[in-house]
Amino acid sequence: MEDKVNLINHEENGYKKTGPQPGYYKLEKREIAGYSLVDLAMNLVFQSVLMFLTFYYTDVYGLPAAQVSLMFLLSRFWDAINDPLMGAATERLNPKKGKYKPYILWGAIPYALIAVLAFTVPEFGDVGKLIWAYLTYNLLNMAYTFIIQPYISLTTVMTADPQERTKLNSVRMTFAQSGGVVVALFIPYLTEFFGKDDIATGYQTTVILLSIITVVILMFSYTTIKERIKSNSHLDPVKLKDIVIQLTTNRPCIILFLLFVGVYGFNTIGSASGIYYITYNADRSDLVGLFSVMNVLPSVIAVPFVPFIVKKIKKKKTVALGLIIAALGSISIYFIPVSAIVPLMFAKGVASLGYGVLMGILWSIIPDAVEYAEYNTGKRYPAVVYTTIGLGLKVALTVGGVVPTWILSMVGYVPNATQSAEALNGIVLIASILPAAICIGTLIIFMAFYNLTEEKVEQIMHELSLRHQKQ
């Protein structure tokens, strides 16, 4: 016991250690909070996009659902180019203030400004408004990538201790989901408060307020984060072939990419469809805010329990548990009468609970794929691995944006009008069966093909430690 205490109190380069292995550093509480606040700040805008942007484009901005669907689809082709380029650029550059954290500071104000522009209705014609939507939506995605890709790579240079990383990501996702709660609570009511009879102004003013808060938090968080592990990826610049190698030889990376597509696709569709379902199927537009809260609040409650669940059943089974709970909650909505508001809210809460379990484990698995990549290729490019996997989030935005709007277009949805029976059936399909089907499909793929266990990761890290000592 005394040796263990001495080991924990041991310092290296001025930082406390948690073990004898290289890079096993203890994270400070202030740093964990500061790092996690970045995700809260980013989600004040990102969750606004997930929950309300589709509805905003169709019912406020005035774009036909088919045009919105096409815009979301075409935008992903650019993301498929932009995101890997951002990952490669991050590895090639070596800013004086840190490998990854300066992007938080540099991107804060542009991200906030573009968010406001995305929720602005310009005085243009139909073609001009469509061009404005394409421009601001894609710039917002680029600004998000500029911050989030280096940010998520930070965990690899803050500590190499898997337990510290799991703790960090658990707190981070609690904060991230809390950002979603803030959005769900305040956007519907602040939009009405600020806009009154002008809903477009209400949205814009609310997003301005959230964007200001975002900038303040990001600038504070930048001052709290410490990069303890030196990255030398700029000395061996990442090349196109390195990205190709990751796509062709890193099996865990590909499976995690598909997991991200499934999990975030489930959430994007569930979030975007909720406002349509409550407004038109349940005919309770006054409950949009409460339904949105039930879409995120239980997930916040679930996240802190994930480290305990992981200790009991390991990472892979924890992912399976989250997907099963999310699927059960979603499919229940199909069988509950629209007039049964309390059971509907409960079912939405169950789906959110499953999503919270997934959020608590999802990002803490990615460092395992980073270690595997170095073990497999001899090169360590965390941002490339994170970008490849994180691109699944962007693909999920496509799934969540294209599929619902395509279905709405096919079933004859008309904004701000009484919907036909066919349109109402389409909406309930989007809100219940589709999210559940995505969860089940993702569960089958992940359980069948993901083979990076905790024991294997431990062996890989031991081998990497031996390699580093020989260098």
PAVO-233841 format. One line per field, with one value per residue (C-alpha): residue number from 1; residue in one letter; x, y, z. Coordinates in steps of 0.02 Angstrom, whole numbers, plus 50000, padded with zeros to 5 digits. Example, Ala and Ser with C-alpha at 12.3 -4.5 7.8 and 13.67 -1.06 7.14 Angstrom:
resi <- (1, 2);
resn <- (a, s);
xx <- (50615, 50684);
yy <- (49775, 49947);
zz <- (50390, 50357);
//
This chain:
resi <- (1, 2, 3, 4, 5, 6, 7, 8, 9, 10, 11, 12, 13, 14, 15, 16, 17, 18, 19, 20, 21, 22, 23, 24, 25, 26, 27, 28, 29, 30, 31, 32, 33, 34, 35, 36, 37, 38, 39, 40, 41, 42, 43, 44, 45, 46, 47, 48, 49, 50, 51, 52, 53, 54, 55, 56, 57, 58, 59, 60, 61, 62, 63, 64, 65, 66, 67, 68, 69, 70, 71, 72, 73, 74, 75, 76, 77, 78, 79, 80, 81, 82, 83, 84, 85, 86, 87, 88, 89, 90, 91, 92, 93, 94, 95, 96, 97, 98, 99, 100, 101, 102, 103, 104, 105, 106, 107, 108, 109, 110, 111, 112, 113, 114, 115, 116, 117, 118, 119, 120, 121, 122, 123, 124, 125, 126, 127, 128, 129, 130, 131, 132, 133, 134, 135, 136, 137, 138, 139, 140, 141, 142, 143, 144, 145, 146, 147, 148, 149, 150, 151, 152, 153, 154, 155, 156, 157, 158, 159, 160, 161, 162, 163, 164, 165, 166, 167, 168, 169, 170, 171, 172, 173, 174, 175, 176, 177, 178, 179, 180, 181, 182, 183, 184, 185, 186, 187, 188, 189, 190, 191, 192, 193, 194, 195, 196, 197, 198, 199, 200, 201, 202, 203, 204, 205, 206, 207, 208, 209, 210, 211, 212, 213, 214, 215, 216, 217, 218, 219, 220, 221, 222, 223, 224, 225, 226, 227, 228, 229, 230, 231, 232, 233, 234, 235, 236, 237, 238, 239, 240, 241, 242, 243, 244, 245, 246, 247, 248, 249, 250, 251, 252, 253, 254, 255, 256, 257, 258, 259, 260, 261, 262, 263, 264, 265, 266, 267, 268, 269, 270, 271, 272, 273, 274, 275, 276, 277, 278, 279, 280, 281, 282, 283, 284, 285, 286, 287, 288, 289, 290, 291, 292, 293, 294, 295, 296, 297, 298, 299, 300, 301, 302, 303, 304, 305, 306, 307, 308, 309, 310, 311, 312, 313, 314, 315, 316, 317, 318, 319, 320, 321, 322, 323, 324, 325, 326, 327, 328, 329, 330, 331, 332, 333, 334, 335, 336, 337, 338, 339, 340, 341, 342, 343, 344, 345, 346, 347, 348, 349, 350, 351, 352, 353, 354, 355, 356, 357, 358, 359, 360, 361, 362, 363, 364, 365, 366, 367, 368, 369, 370, 371, 372, 373, 374, 375, 376, 377, 378, 379, 380, 381, 382, 383, 384, 385, 386, 387, 388, 389, 390, 391, 392, 393, 394, 395, 396, 397, 398, 399, 400, 401, 402, 403, 404, 405, 406, 407, 408, 409, 410, 411, 412, 413, 414, 415, 416, 417, 418, 419, 420, 421, 422, 423, 424, 425, 426, 427, 428, 429, 430, 431, 432, 433, 434, 435, 436, 437, 438, 439, 440, 441, 442, 443, 444, 445, 446, 447, 448, 449, 450, 451, 452, 453, 454, 455, 456, 457, 458, 459, 460, 461, 462, 463, 464, 465, 466, 467, 468, 469, 470, 471);
resn <- (m, e, d, k, v, n, l, i, n, h, e, e, n, g, y, k, k, t, g, p, q, p, g, y, y, k, l, e, k, r, e, i, a, g, y, s, l, v, d, l, a, m, n, l, v, f, q, s, v, l, m, f, l, t, f, y, y, t, d, v, y, g, l, p, a, a, q, v, s, l, m, f, l, l, s, r, f, w, d, a, i, n, d, p, l, m, g, a, a, t, e, r, l, n, p, k, k, g, k, y, k, p, y, i, l, w, g, a, i, p, y, a, l, i, a, v, l, a, f, t, v, p, e, f, g, d, v, g, k, l, i, w, a, y, l, t, y, n, l, l, n, m, a, y, t, f, i, i, q, p, y, i, s, l, t, t, v, m, t, a, d, p, q, e, r, t, k, l, n, s, v, r, m, t, f, a, q, s, g, g, v, v, v, a, l, f, i, p, y, l, t, e, f, f, g, k, d, d, i, a, t, g, y, q, t, t, v, i, l, l, s, i, i, t, v, v, i, l, m, f, s, y, t, t, i, k, e, r, i, k, s, n, s, h, l, d, p, v, k, l, k, d, i, v, i, q, l, t, t, n, r, p, c, i, i, l, f, l, l, f, v, g, v, y, g, f, n, t, i, g, s, a, s, g, i, y, y, i, t, y, n, a, d, r, s, d, l, v, g, l, f, s, v, m, n, v, l, p, s, v, i, a, v, p, f, v, p, f, i, v, k, k, i, k, k, k, k, t, v, a, l, g, l, i, i, a, a, l, g, s, i, s, i, y, f, i, p, v, s, a, i, v, p, l, m, f, a, k, g, v, a, s, l, g, y, g, v, l, m, g, i, l, w, s, i, i, p, d, a, v, e, y, a, e, y, n, t, g, k, r, y, p, a, v, v, y, t, t, i, g, l, g, l, k, v, a, l, t, v, g, g, v, v, p, t, w, i, l, s, m, v, g, y, v, p, n, a, t, q, s, a, e, a, l, n, g, i, v, l, i, a, s, i, l, p, a, a, i, c, i, g, t, l, i, i, f, m, a, f, y, n, l, t, e, e, k, v, e, q, i, m, h, e, l, s, l, r, h, q, k, q);
xx <- (50000, 50143, 50225, 50062, 50044, 50225, 50193, 50038, 50131, 50281, 50309, 50386, 50422, 50323, 50167, 50096, 50105, 49977, 50091, 50269, 50222, 50272, 50138, 50033, 49993, 49859, 49739, 49696, 49514, 49518, 49589, 49457, 49321, 49401, 49424, 49245, 49175, 49237, 49111, 48972, 49011, 49021, 48855, 48764, 48776, 48794, 48638, 48544, 48585, 48536, 48372, 48308, 48400, 48299, 48135, 48209, 48251, 48080, 47959, 48050, 48177, 48053, 48154, 48063, 48105, 48179, 48302, 48355, 48383, 48491, 48590, 48631, 48684, 48796, 48876, 48940, 49042, 49139, 49158, 49234, 49372, 49384, 49389, 49538, 49630, 49602, 49668, 49822, 49854, 49841, 49975, 50089, 50084, 50168, 50104, 50209, 50067, 50029, 50000, 49810, 49740, 49772, 49633, 49508, 49561, 49582, 49413, 49303, 49246, 49229, 49124, 49008, 48988, 48949, 48821, 48727, 48735, 48667, 48513, 48486, 48353, 48425, 48317, 48357, 48254, 48229, 48393, 48490, 48420, 48467, 48646, 48654, 48596, 48727, 48865, 48828, 48789, 48952, 49055, 48978, 49028, 49205, 49219, 49157, 49287, 49425, 49397, 49331, 49456, 49611, 49511, 49467, 49650, 49702, 49666, 49814, 49937, 49859, 49884, 49911, 49825, 49666, 49575, 49614, 49556, 49394, 49364, 49402, 49284, 49148, 49151, 49168, 49013, 48915, 48954, 48919, 48747, 48716, 48741, 48601, 48489, 48521, 48475, 48319, 48261, 48297, 48282, 48094, 48054, 48185, 48137, 47958, 48014, 48132, 48032, 47851, 47765, 47930, 48000, 48148, 48208, 48178, 48292, 48427, 48427, 48432, 48579, 48670, 48654, 48713, 48858, 48921, 48919, 49011, 49154, 49177, 49184, 49305, 49425, 49423, 49445, 49597, 49689, 49657, 49720, 49897, 49983, 50101, 50151, 50255, 50196, 50323, 50206, 50260, 50436, 50364, 50223, 50067, 50043, 49894, 49955, 49952, 49767, 49737, 49829, 49715, 49564, 49625, 49719, 49647, 49496, 49449, 49453, 49330, 49211, 49214, 49178, 49023, 48978, 48985, 48874, 48747, 48746, 48745, 48627, 48506, 48520, 48511, 48353, 48274, 48316, 48261, 48098, 48040, 47982, 47880, 47804, 47748, 47690, 47590, 47554, 47521, 47459, 47549, 47670, 47669, 47764, 47907, 48023, 47980, 47996, 48165, 48221, 48171, 48278, 48436, 48412, 48412, 48572, 48657, 48602, 48668, 48843, 48922, 48876, 48966, 49139, 49057, 48964, 49126, 49214, 49076, 49044, 49188, 49178, 49103, 48955, 48927, 48907, 48784, 48685, 48668, 48610, 48480, 48407, 48402, 48314, 48183, 48143, 48126, 48017, 47901, 47849, 47772, 47653, 47603, 47449, 47491, 47368, 47464, 47586, 47663, 47707, 47776, 47888, 47944, 47986, 48085, 48177, 48221, 48294, 48393, 48456, 48528, 48608, 48687, 48768, 48837, 48903, 48991, 49087, 49099, 49240, 49342, 49360, 49445, 49615, 49620, 49612, 49752, 49863, 49819, 49862, 50036, 50060, 50004, 50093, 50235, 50170, 50068, 49945, 49805, 49717, 49707, 49626, 49509, 49464, 49427, 49315, 49243, 49193, 49060, 48979, 48968, 48898, 48770, 48720, 48687, 48582, 48491, 48464, 48437, 48330, 48197, 48179, 48173, 48036, 47941, 47951, 47891, 47740, 47681, 47729, 47673, 47750, 47633, 47478, 47365, 47453, 47378, 47367, 47511, 47620, 47580, 47626, 47789, 47829, 47797, 47907, 48049, 48023, 48015, 48049, 48194, 48299, 48267, 48318, 48480, 48522, 48489, 48592, 48735, 48728, 48744, 48893, 48986, 48964, 49012, 49168, 49245, 49385, 49491, 49466, 49539, 49663, 49723, 49741, 49846, 49960, 49975, 50021, 50151, 50229, 50228, 50312, 50453, 50471, 50484, 50618, 50725, 50716);
yy <- (50000, 50119, 50085, 50124, 50290, 50335, 50292, 50402, 50547, 50525, 50668, 50674, 50839, 50924, 50817, 50685, 50506, 50367, 50225, 50182, 50174, 50320, 50453, 50389, 50561, 50611, 50745, 50894, 50926, 51103, 51036, 50899, 51030, 51152, 51019, 50959, 51135, 51143, 51010, 51099, 51259, 51172, 51084, 51247, 51269, 51088, 51028, 51178, 51110, 50931, 50976, 51127, 51166, 51047, 51118, 51294, 51268, 51197, 51293, 51458, 51485, 51422, 51291, 51140, 50978, 50903, 51048, 51032, 50846, 50877, 51012, 50897, 50759, 50868, 50948, 50780, 50759, 50915, 50850, 50691, 50800, 50937, 50828, 50717, 50873, 50953, 50797, 50794, 50981, 50963, 50828, 50925, 51088, 51117, 51280, 51354, 51352, 51168, 51035, 51033, 51158, 51323, 51279, 51303, 51484, 51519, 51447, 51516, 51681, 51619, 51471, 51585, 51712, 51580, 51500, 51666, 51682, 51505, 51554, 51715, 51734, 51852, 51969, 51874, 51784, 51596, 51561, 51684, 51607, 51433, 51489, 51573, 51412, 51308, 51432, 51458, 51274, 51215, 51352, 51305, 51123, 51178, 51290, 51146, 51029, 51159, 51154, 50981, 50873, 50942, 50951, 50766, 50724, 50815, 50662, 50573, 50708, 50744, 50568, 50390, 50312, 50224, 50250, 50436, 50447, 50356, 50473, 50625, 50570, 50526, 50701, 50776, 50689, 50737, 50918, 50890, 50818, 50960, 51078, 50984, 51008, 51195, 51200, 51093, 51199, 51372, 51376, 51344, 51467, 51600, 51594, 51635, 51765, 51858, 51834, 51846, 51851, 51846, 51671, 51701, 51845, 51737, 51600, 51724, 51817, 51655, 51589, 51755, 51734, 51553, 51600, 51733, 51607, 51484, 51606, 51649, 51465, 51416, 51556, 51505, 51320, 51354, 51417, 51258, 51120, 51049, 50947, 50834, 50710, 50779, 50738, 50734, 50693, 50854, 50781, 50640, 50732, 50631, 50588, 50534, 50355, 50361, 50404, 50265, 50142, 50188, 50158, 49989, 49909, 49981, 49869, 49945, 50118, 50067, 49980, 50132, 50242, 50137, 50143, 50333, 50333, 50225, 50310, 50488, 50441, 50375, 50534, 50653, 50574, 50562, 50742, 50815, 50715, 50755, 50931, 50870, 50726, 50832, 50977, 50880, 50702, 50744, 50919, 50986, 51119, 51187, 51030, 51044, 51108, 50969, 50833, 50905, 50901, 50718, 50689, 50743, 50754, 50566, 50550, 50674, 50568, 50407, 50465, 50475, 50292, 50228, 50205, 50093, 49995, 49974, 49902, 49773, 49719, 49796, 49919, 49810, 49752, 49930, 49986, 49843, 49891, 50071, 50020, 49899, 50026, 50160, 50042, 49991, 50171, 50221, 50076, 50104, 50272, 50181, 50082, 50222, 50325, 50507, 50563, 50469, 50610, 50541, 50369, 50457, 50565, 50411, 50315, 50463, 50467, 50282, 50310, 50456, 50349, 50225, 50367, 50429, 50259, 50268, 50444, 50391, 50252, 50305, 50431, 50336, 50191, 50296, 50307, 50117, 50132, 50262, 50141, 50001, 50113, 50148, 49964, 49912, 50042, 50108, 50286, 50388, 50508, 50532, 50668, 50557, 50416, 50536, 50622, 50457, 50398, 50571, 50582, 50456, 50597, 50701, 50552, 50534, 50715, 50667, 50519, 50627, 50767, 50680, 50531, 50623, 50766, 50641, 50543, 50704, 50753, 50580, 50578, 50751, 50850, 51033, 51156, 51249, 51154, 51013, 50854, 50711, 50536, 50483, 50626, 50587, 50404, 50461, 50568, 50429, 50314, 50440, 50464, 50281, 50137, 50216, 50260, 50087, 50001, 50100, 50046, 49862, 49866, 49953, 49827, 49679, 49755, 49808, 49646, 49541, 49634, 49739, 49636, 49760, 49702, 49783, 49640, 49663, 49851, 49821, 49704, 49833, 49973, 49863, 49824, 50009, 50052, 49928, 50002, 50179, 50127, 50056, 50219);
zz <- (50000, 50042, 49874, 49785, 49877, 49836, 49654, 49644, 49724, 49608, 49486, 49314, 49225, 49363, 49336, 49454, 49393, 49412, 49362, 49306, 49122, 49009, 49000, 49146, 49218, 49342, 49279, 49388, 49434, 49364, 49201, 49187, 49213, 49090, 48957, 48980, 48969, 48789, 48741, 48837, 48742, 48573, 48605, 48637, 48449, 48391, 48484, 48414, 48242, 48290, 48371, 48277, 48115, 48004, 48073, 48058, 47874, 47828, 47940, 47975, 47836, 47706, 47610, 47537, 47628, 47468, 47450, 47633, 47608, 47454, 47543, 47689, 47568, 47459, 47612, 47670, 47512, 47562, 47740, 47670, 47597, 47729, 47886, 47836, 47775, 47945, 48032, 47921, 47944, 48133, 48133, 48016, 48116, 48284, 48363, 48502, 48629, 48608, 48477, 48486, 48611, 48516, 48395, 48536, 48552, 48366, 48319, 48458, 48381, 48199, 48260, 48357, 48216, 48085, 48202, 48208, 48019, 47998, 48100, 48002, 47867, 47734, 47628, 47468, 47338, 47342, 47251, 47360, 47519, 47460, 47423, 47594, 47678, 47586, 47626, 47811, 47846, 47770, 47852, 48019, 47993, 47947, 48100, 48209, 48133, 48156, 48345, 48382, 48288, 48378, 48540, 48544, 48503, 48662, 48770, 48690, 48749, 48918, 48988, 48927, 49078, 49013, 49178, 49179, 48998, 49039, 49186, 49078, 48939, 49063, 49138, 48966, 48899, 49055, 49014, 48829, 48863, 48986, 48839, 48753, 48905, 48900, 48716, 48740, 48886, 48820, 48631, 48621, 48760, 48722, 48539, 48586, 48714, 48597, 48438, 48496, 48325, 48229, 48256, 48141, 48250, 48403, 48338, 48288, 48454, 48553, 48452, 48475, 48664, 48658, 48544, 48663, 48805, 48693, 48659, 48843, 48894, 48755, 48800, 48983, 48945, 48838, 48994, 49095, 48978, 48988, 48854, 48953, 48818, 48677, 48502, 48362, 48218, 48131, 48113, 48007, 47916, 47882, 47699, 47597, 47603, 47794, 47788, 47663, 47776, 47920, 47810, 47750, 47896, 48057, 48085, 48255, 48175, 48038, 48159, 48274, 48123, 48089, 48275, 48269, 48115, 48204, 48374, 48311, 48169, 48299, 48402, 48254, 48186, 48359, 48398, 48232, 48222, 48398, 48359, 48209, 48309, 48456, 48347, 48217, 48280, 48462, 48418, 48572, 48511, 48689, 48742, 48617, 48752, 48875, 48742, 48692, 48874, 48887, 48734, 48827, 49016, 49054, 48952, 49069, 49217, 49136, 49086, 49262, 49294, 49139, 49219, 49351, 49215, 49116, 49268, 49285, 49106, 49003, 48859, 48723, 48826, 48888, 48707, 48679, 48834, 48775, 48601, 48669, 48790, 48654, 48534, 48663, 48707, 48524, 48467, 48616, 48543, 48394, 48504, 48625, 48577, 48538, 48670, 48806, 48841, 49001, 48927, 48772, 48880, 48976, 48816, 48751, 48917, 48904, 48730, 48798, 48942, 48818, 48722, 48884, 48913, 48736, 48759, 48918, 48830, 48647, 48653, 48782, 48658, 48523, 48611, 48601, 48411, 48418, 48514, 48392, 48245, 48313, 48356, 48183, 48076, 48185, 48164, 48287, 48209, 48337, 48238, 48084, 48184, 48274, 48110, 48024, 48165, 48195, 48012, 48063, 48161, 48002, 47906, 48045, 48018, 47838, 47892, 48019, 47895, 47728, 47778, 47882, 47757, 47613, 47700, 47739, 47557, 47501, 47617, 47567, 47722, 47714, 47840, 47956, 47899, 47952, 47896, 47797, 47872, 47760, 47822, 48004, 47976, 47898, 48048, 48173, 48068, 48081, 48267, 48320, 48200, 48106, 48261, 48334, 48172, 48167, 48344, 48306, 48146, 48236, 48378, 48259, 48166, 48323, 48419, 48268, 48210, 48350, 48429, 48528, 48708, 48864, 48880, 48701, 48725, 48881, 48783, 48643, 48763, 48847, 48678, 48631, 48796, 48756, 48583, 48651, 48777, 48635, 48536);
//
